[in-house]
Amino acid sequence: MAGALPLGDPAPSDGRLPADLPIDAQVPFSAYLHIPFCRVRCGYCDFNTYTSSELRGARQDDYADTLRAEIALAKRVLGDAGALRPMDTVFFGGGTPTLLPAGDLARMLETAIDAFGIREGAEVTVEANPDTVTDEVARTLADAGVTRLSVGMQSAVPHVLAALDRTHRPENVRAAVAAAKGAGLEVSVDLIYGAPGESLADWEASLDAALALESDHISAYALIIEDGTKLARQIRRGEVPRPDDDLQADMYETVDSRLAAAGFEWYEVSNWARSVPDADHRSLHNLAYWRGNDWWGFGPGAHSHVAGLRWWNVKHPAAYAQRLAVSESPAAGTERPDAASHLLERVLLETRLAEGMAIVDLPEANRTRVAGLIADGLVDAPAALRGRIRLTLKGRLLADAVVRELTD
């Protein structure tokens, strides 16, 4: 289970939005559907997920109908606020969405489409554990309107998977990708680098395996040690080593060069999409987050954002179900970030993108700092001349330092 929810203001029990909320009907709208179930908790994970022994009063087989009740509530709330818009993207995340029957995922998607509508050509993604994807599952998802499967590969090396507490069999990644492609789905694979005991050679082996899958998109995330996780406790006790920053930097440079040579382009610090004429293989749903669009997060612990207002749901599936059973909003808290917080978030997110951030969107006093970042080799000079802050490879490795310089 994840850590504590953010502090914030009390959320209204009926879920209504403030009357003065400056909703722009032209801003794209997305839906995130959180499936909080996992067979085993990975040692590094601090997401809001639950194994069967932790559900305490909640049932996986009731979950689809419970989440559909929140969709009905969202339709009413957004309709009352004049903010109903068709969905541009939908994302089933977790947890492990494919632990639920594919038919349950299909019913949730159908309910969301009935409630909000969906744009032609919209991206609909389902995250999947490789061991849970069969030809039948992939076909059912595709028939329901899913367009993309995101496969949690993480590594192709057994001892690295063991260090991460991943239980899937490496060979099942190939089977899952084949099933998805056979059903006409686009495929993304997720990798993690810097696990305890992982060498550069191990990482290169995982990259070889990922490229052999011929997917459309690859995500590669540095392992981060989150407080409260099993891995954090193991490191604190000295049982496993802390990730080596220099090795992780070498691993990042390796993945960037290897993917570029294979025809992928980076579009966000940790994400690469296959470069194909007249096709966009980027994760459009994640771009919606990074660009600050509107979205409603369904499910326990899910976060939402509409017109600068943020709110988050109660964490436990049982508490979530109890609220909706009596027609109450599952929201636990809400906030409207102040100008300084909004600027920090905007710089943090937009500078991670290859398209960069407009220099004019910085406060005037902060714009002069871009020259120093160019001199340090962190920001691309030609892009800056065109008015954009675009990170160099060195800048991507030191992205947090760039953000601090631009916002302090």
C-alpha positions as CSV (number, residue, x, y, z in Angstrom):
1,M,0.0,0.0,0.0
2,A,1.2,3.5,-0.8
3,G,2.0,6.2,1.8
4,A,-0.4,8.7,3.3
5,L,-2.7,10.8,1.1
6,P,-1.8,14.4,0.6
7,L,-3.1,17.0,3.0
8,G,-5.9,19.2,1.5
9,D,-9.2,20.7,2.0
10,P,-12.3,18.6,2.8
11,A,-14.0,17.3,-0.4
12,P,-17.8,17.8,-0.7
13,S,-19.7,14.6,-0.1
14,D,-21.6,14.9,-3.4
15,G,-18.4,15.5,-5.4
16,R,-19.6,18.9,-6.8
17,L,-17.1,21.2,-8.4
18,P,-16.7,24.8,-7.2
19,A,-19.0,27.2,-9.1
20,D,-16.1,29.5,-9.9
21,L,-13.9,26.8,-11.5
22,P,-12.6,28.2,-14.8
23,I,-13.5,25.2,-16.9
24,D,-12.3,25.4,-20.6
25,A,-14.3,23.0,-22.8
26,Q,-11.5,23.1,-25.3
27,V,-9.0,21.4,-22.9
28,P,-8.7,17.7,-23.7
29,F,-10.2,15.3,-21.2
30,S,-8.9,11.9,-20.2
31,A,-9.9,9.1,-17.8
32,Y,-7.7,7.0,-15.6
33,L,-9.1,3.8,-14.2
34,H,-7.2,2.4,-11.3
35,I,-7.2,-1.4,-10.7
36,P,-5.6,-1.8,-7.2
37,F,-5.0,-5.5,-7.2
38,C,-1.7,-7.5,-7.3
39,R,-0.9,-11.1,-6.7
40,V,2.4,-10.2,-5.0
41,R,3.7,-6.7,-3.9
42,C,6.9,-5.8,-5.6
43,G,9.6,-4.7,-3.1
44,Y,10.1,-1.3,-4.8
45,C,6.5,-0.4,-5.4
46,D,4.7,2.3,-3.3
47,F,1.6,2.5,-5.5
48,N,-1.9,2.1,-4.0
49,T,-2.2,-1.7,-4.5
50,Y,-3.5,-4.6,-2.5
51,T,-2.9,-8.3,-2.4
52,S,-5.9,-10.6,-1.6
53,S,-4.9,-10.8,2.1
54,E,-5.1,-7.0,2.4
55,L,-8.5,-6.4,0.9
56,R,-10.4,-6.6,4.3
57,G,-14.0,-6.3,3.2
58,A,-13.5,-5.5,-0.5
59,R,-14.0,-8.1,-3.3
60,Q,-12.3,-8.1,-6.6
61,D,-15.4,-9.6,-8.3
62,D,-17.4,-6.6,-7.2
63,Y,-14.9,-4.0,-8.2
64,A,-16.0,-3.4,-11.8
65,D,-19.5,-2.4,-10.7
66,T,-18.2,-0.2,-7.9
67,L,-16.0,1.7,-10.3
68,R,-18.9,2.0,-12.7
69,A,-20.8,3.8,-9.9
70,E,-18.0,6.4,-9.7
71,I,-18.3,6.9,-13.5
72,A,-22.0,7.6,-13.0
73,L,-21.2,10.1,-10.3
74,A,-18.5,11.8,-12.5
75,K,-21.0,12.1,-15.4
76,R,-23.4,13.9,-13.0
77,V,-20.8,16.2,-11.5
78,L,-19.2,17.2,-14.8
79,G,-22.6,17.6,-16.4
80,D,-23.8,19.9,-13.7
81,A,-20.6,22.0,-14.1
82,G,-20.9,22.1,-17.9
83,A,-17.7,20.2,-18.2
84,L,-18.7,17.0,-20.0
85,R,-16.3,16.3,-22.9
86,P,-15.5,13.2,-24.9
87,M,-12.5,11.3,-23.7
88,D,-9.3,11.8,-25.7
89,T,-7.4,9.0,-23.8
90,V,-8.3,6.2,-21.4
91,F,-5.7,4.4,-19.2
92,F,-6.3,1.3,-17.0
93,G,-3.4,1.3,-14.5
94,G,-2.6,-0.4,-11.3
95,G,-1.9,-2.6,-9.7
96,T,-2.4,-5.3,-12.3
97,P,-5.5,-4.5,-14.4
98,T,-5.3,-7.9,-16.2
99,L,-5.8,-9.7,-12.8
100,L,-9.5,-8.8,-13.4
101,P,-11.4,-10.7,-16.1
102,A,-11.0,-9.0,-19.5
103,G,-14.8,-8.8,-19.6
104,D,-14.8,-6.6,-16.4
105,L,-12.4,-4.2,-18.0
106,A,-14.6,-4.1,-21.1
107,R,-17.7,-3.3,-19.0
108,M,-15.9,-0.4,-17.3
109,L,-14.7,1.0,-20.6
110,E,-18.2,0.6,-22.1
111,T,-19.7,2.5,-19.1
112,A,-17.1,5.3,-19.5
113,I,-17.8,5.7,-23.2
114,D,-21.6,5.7,-22.6
115,A,-21.1,8.4,-19.9
116,F,-18.6,10.8,-21.7
117,G,-18.2,9.7,-25.3
118,I,-14.8,9.1,-26.9
119,R,-13.0,10.9,-29.6
120,E,-12.4,9.1,-32.9
121,G,-9.0,7.6,-32.8
122,A,-8.7,7.9,-29.1
123,E,-5.9,5.9,-27.3
124,V,-7.1,3.3,-24.8
125,T,-4.3,1.6,-22.8
126,V,-4.3,-1.3,-20.5
127,E,-1.3,-2.1,-18.3
128,A,-0.6,-5.9,-18.1
129,N,1.5,-8.4,-16.2
130,P,3.0,-10.7,-18.9
131,D,1.7,-13.8,-17.1
132,T,-1.9,-12.7,-17.4
133,V,-2.1,-12.0,-21.1
134,T,-3.5,-14.7,-23.4
135,D,-4.8,-14.6,-27.0
136,E,-8.3,-14.6,-25.6
137,V,-7.6,-11.7,-23.2
138,A,-6.0,-9.6,-25.9
139,R,-8.9,-10.2,-28.3
140,T,-11.5,-9.4,-25.7
141,L,-9.8,-6.1,-24.9
142,A,-9.4,-5.2,-28.6
143,D,-13.1,-6.0,-29.3
144,A,-14.0,-3.7,-26.4
145,G,-12.1,-0.7,-27.9
146,V,-8.7,-1.0,-26.2
147,T,-6.0,0.1,-28.6
148,R,-2.7,-0.4,-26.7
149,L,-1.2,-2.8,-24.2
150,S,1.5,-1.7,-21.8
151,V,3.5,-4.8,-20.7
152,G,5.4,-4.8,-17.5
153,M,8.6,-6.4,-18.6
154,Q,11.0,-4.6,-16.2
155,S,13.9,-6.9,-17.1
156,A,14.8,-10.0,-19.1
157,V,17.4,-11.2,-16.5
158,P,16.0,-13.7,-13.9
159,H,18.2,-12.5,-10.9
160,V,17.2,-8.9,-11.6
161,L,13.5,-9.8,-11.7
162,A,14.0,-11.6,-8.4
163,A,15.7,-8.5,-6.9
164,L,12.6,-6.6,-7.9
165,D,10.2,-9.3,-6.5
166,R,8.8,-9.7,-10.0
167,T,7.2,-13.1,-10.4
168,H,6.5,-13.3,-14.1
169,R,8.5,-15.6,-16.4
170,P,10.7,-13.8,-18.9
171,E,9.5,-15.9,-21.8
172,N,5.9,-14.9,-21.1
173,V,6.8,-11.3,-22.2
174,R,7.2,-12.6,-25.7
175,A,3.9,-14.5,-25.6
176,A,2.0,-11.4,-24.2
177,V,3.4,-9.2,-26.9
178,A,2.6,-11.7,-29.6
179,A,-1.0,-12.0,-28.3
180,A,-1.4,-8.2,-28.3
181,K,0.0,-7.8,-31.8
182,G,-2.2,-10.7,-33.0
183,A,-5.3,-8.8,-31.7
184,G,-4.2,-5.6,-33.5
185,L,-3.1,-3.8,-30.4
186,E,-0.1,-1.4,-30.2
187,V,2.5,-2.5,-27.6
188,S,4.6,-0.7,-25.1
189,V,7.1,-2.4,-22.8
190,D,8.2,-1.0,-19.4
191,L,11.7,-1.5,-18.1
192,I,13.4,-0.6,-14.8
193,Y,17.2,-0.1,-14.4
194,G,19.4,0.1,-11.4
195,A,18.1,-2.9,-9.4
196,P,20.3,-4.3,-6.7
197,G,22.9,-6.6,-8.3
198,E,22.1,-5.5,-11.9
199,S,25.2,-4.9,-14.0
200,L,25.5,-2.9,-17.2
201,A,25.8,-6.2,-19.1
202,D,22.5,-7.3,-17.5
203,W,20.9,-4.0,-18.6
204,E,22.2,-4.5,-22.1
205,A,20.7,-8.0,-22.2
206,S,17.3,-6.6,-21.2
207,L,17.5,-3.9,-23.9
208,D,18.4,-6.6,-26.5
209,A,15.3,-8.6,-25.4
210,A,13.1,-5.6,-25.4
211,L,14.2,-4.5,-28.9
212,A,13.7,-8.0,-30.2
213,L,10.0,-7.7,-29.3
214,E,9.6,-5.0,-32.0
215,S,7.3,-3.0,-29.9
216,D,6.1,0.5,-30.7
217,H,7.1,2.2,-27.4
218,I,9.6,1.6,-24.6
219,S,9.6,3.2,-21.2
220,A,12.8,2.9,-19.0
221,Y,12.7,4.1,-15.4
222,A,15.5,4.4,-13.0
223,L,14.8,2.5,-9.8
224,I,13.8,4.9,-7.1
225,I,13.8,3.9,-3.4
226,E,10.5,4.9,-1.9
227,D,10.1,5.3,1.9
228,G,8.0,2.5,3.4
229,T,8.7,-0.1,0.8
230,K,10.3,-3.5,1.4
231,L,13.3,-2.5,-0.7
232,A,13.8,0.6,1.4
233,R,13.8,-1.5,4.6
234,Q,16.3,-4.0,3.0
235,I,18.7,-1.1,2.1
236,R,18.3,0.4,5.6
237,R,19.3,-2.9,7.1
238,G,22.2,-3.3,4.8
239,E,20.8,-6.4,3.2
240,V,21.1,-5.0,-0.4
241,P,23.1,-2.1,-1.8
242,R,21.6,1.3,-2.6
243,P,21.4,2.0,-6.3
244,D,24.6,3.4,-7.8
245,D,23.9,6.9,-9.3
246,D,26.9,6.7,-11.7
247,L,25.8,3.2,-12.9
248,Q,22.3,4.4,-13.4
249,A,23.6,7.3,-15.5
250,D,25.6,4.9,-17.6
251,M,22.5,2.8,-18.0
252,Y,20.4,5.8,-19.1
253,E,23.0,6.8,-21.7
254,T,23.0,3.2,-22.9
255,V,19.3,2.9,-23.4
256,D,19.1,6.3,-25.1
257,S,21.8,5.5,-27.6
258,R,20.6,1.9,-28.2
259,L,17.0,3.0,-28.8
260,A,18.0,5.9,-31.1
261,A,20.1,3.4,-33.2
262,A,17.0,1.2,-33.4
263,G,14.7,4.0,-34.7
264,F,13.2,5.2,-31.5
265,E,13.0,8.9,-30.5
266,W,12.9,10.1,-26.9
267,Y,9.9,12.4,-26.3
268,E,10.0,12.4,-22.5
269,V,12.9,11.8,-20.2
270,S,12.0,8.1,-19.6
271,N,10.0,7.3,-22.7
272,W,10.9,6.5,-26.3
273,A,8.5,5.9,-29.3
274,R,9.3,4.2,-32.6
275,S,9.7,6.8,-35.3
276,V,7.4,5.9,-38.2
277,P,6.1,8.3,-40.8
278,D,2.4,9.3,-40.3
279,A,2.2,7.4,-37.0
280,D,2.4,8.6,-33.4
281,H,3.4,5.9,-31.0
282,R,3.9,8.2,-28.0
283,S,1.8,7.6,-24.9
284,L,-0.9,10.2,-25.5
285,H,-2.4,9.6,-22.1
286,N,0.8,10.3,-20.3
287,L,1.3,13.4,-22.5
288,A,-2.0,14.6,-21.2
289,Y,-0.6,14.6,-17.7
290,W,2.7,16.3,-18.7
291,R,0.8,19.0,-20.6
292,G,-1.6,19.7,-17.7
293,N,-4.8,18.6,-19.4
294,D,-7.9,17.6,-17.5
295,W,-8.5,14.1,-16.2
296,W,-10.7,12.2,-13.8
297,G,-9.0,9.4,-11.9
298,F,-11.4,6.5,-11.0
299,G,-10.7,4.0,-8.2
300,P,-9.3,4.0,-4.7
301,G,-6.4,6.4,-4.2
302,A,-6.8,7.8,-7.8
303,H,-6.1,11.5,-8.4
304,S,-8.0,13.9,-10.6
305,H,-7.4,17.3,-12.2
306,V,-10.0,19.7,-13.7
307,A,-9.2,23.3,-14.5
308,G,-6.5,23.6,-11.8
309,L,-8.6,21.8,-9.1
310,R,-7.1,18.6,-7.8
311,W,-8.7,15.9,-5.7
312,W,-7.9,12.3,-4.6
313,N,-10.0,9.4,-3.5
314,V,-9.9,7.4,-0.3
315,K,-7.2,4.7,-0.5
316,H,-8.7,1.4,0.6
317,P,-11.0,-0.5,-1.8
318,A,-13.4,-1.2,1.0
319,A,-13.7,2.5,2.0
320,Y,-14.1,3.4,-1.6
321,A,-16.9,0.9,-2.1
322,Q,-18.7,2.0,1.1
323,R,-18.8,5.7,-0.1
324,L,-20.2,4.8,-3.5
325,A,-22.7,2.3,-2.0
326,V,-24.5,5.3,-0.3
327,S,-24.1,7.6,-3.4
328,E,-21.3,9.6,-1.8
329,S,-18.2,10.8,-3.6
330,P,-15.1,8.7,-2.7
331,A,-13.0,11.9,-2.7
332,A,-10.9,12.3,0.4
333,G,-9.5,15.7,-0.1
334,T,-9.1,18.6,-2.6
335,E,-6.7,21.5,-3.3
336,R,-6.0,24.4,-5.6
337,P,-2.3,24.9,-5.9
338,D,-1.0,28.4,-5.5
339,A,0.9,30.2,-8.2
340,A,4.3,29.1,-7.0
341,S,3.3,25.5,-6.7
342,H,1.7,25.7,-10.2
343,L,4.9,27.1,-11.7
344,L,7.0,24.4,-10.1
345,E,4.8,21.6,-11.4
346,R,4.6,23.1,-14.9
347,V,8.4,23.4,-15.1
348,L,8.9,20.0,-13.6
349,L,6.6,18.4,-16.2
350,E,7.1,20.4,-19.4
351,T,10.9,20.4,-19.3
352,R,10.9,16.6,-19.2
353,L,9.4,16.7,-22.7
354,A,11.4,16.8,-25.9
355,E,9.1,19.5,-27.1
356,G,10.2,21.5,-24.1
357,M,8.7,24.5,-22.3
358,A,8.2,28.0,-23.7
359,I,10.7,30.4,-22.1
360,V,8.1,33.1,-22.0
361,D,6.0,31.0,-19.6
362,L,8.7,31.5,-16.9
363,P,8.5,34.5,-14.7
364,E,10.6,37.3,-16.3
365,A,13.2,37.3,-13.5
366,N,13.8,33.5,-14.1
367,R,14.3,33.7,-17.9
368,T,17.9,35.0,-17.6
369,R,18.9,31.7,-15.9
370,V,18.4,29.8,-19.2
371,A,21.7,31.2,-20.5
372,G,23.6,29.7,-17.6
373,L,21.9,26.3,-18.2
374,I,23.0,26.5,-21.8
375,A,26.6,27.3,-20.7
376,D,26.5,24.3,-18.4
377,G,25.4,22.0,-21.3
378,L,22.0,21.2,-19.8
379,V,19.8,23.1,-22.2
380,D,19.9,22.9,-26.0
381,A,21.1,26.3,-27.4
382,P,19.3,26.1,-30.8
383,A,16.0,25.3,-29.1
384,A,16.5,28.2,-26.7
385,L,17.0,30.5,-29.7
386,R,13.6,29.3,-30.9
387,G,12.1,30.1,-27.5
388,R,12.0,26.6,-26.0
389,I,13.7,25.0,-23.0
390,R,14.8,21.6,-24.3
391,L,17.1,19.4,-22.3
392,T,20.3,18.0,-23.7
393,L,21.3,14.4,-22.8
394,K,23.3,15.8,-19.9
395,G,20.3,17.9,-18.9
396,R,18.0,14.8,-18.9
397,L,20.4,13.2,-16.4
398,L,20.3,16.3,-14.2
399,A,16.7,17.3,-14.8
400,D,15.9,17.9,-11.2
401,A,18.8,20.4,-11.0
402,V,17.4,22.2,-14.1
403,V,14.0,22.5,-12.4
404,R,15.5,23.9,-9.2
405,E,17.5,26.5,-11.2
406,L,14.4,27.7,-13.1
407,T,12.1,27.9,-10.1
408,D,14.2,28.8,-7.0
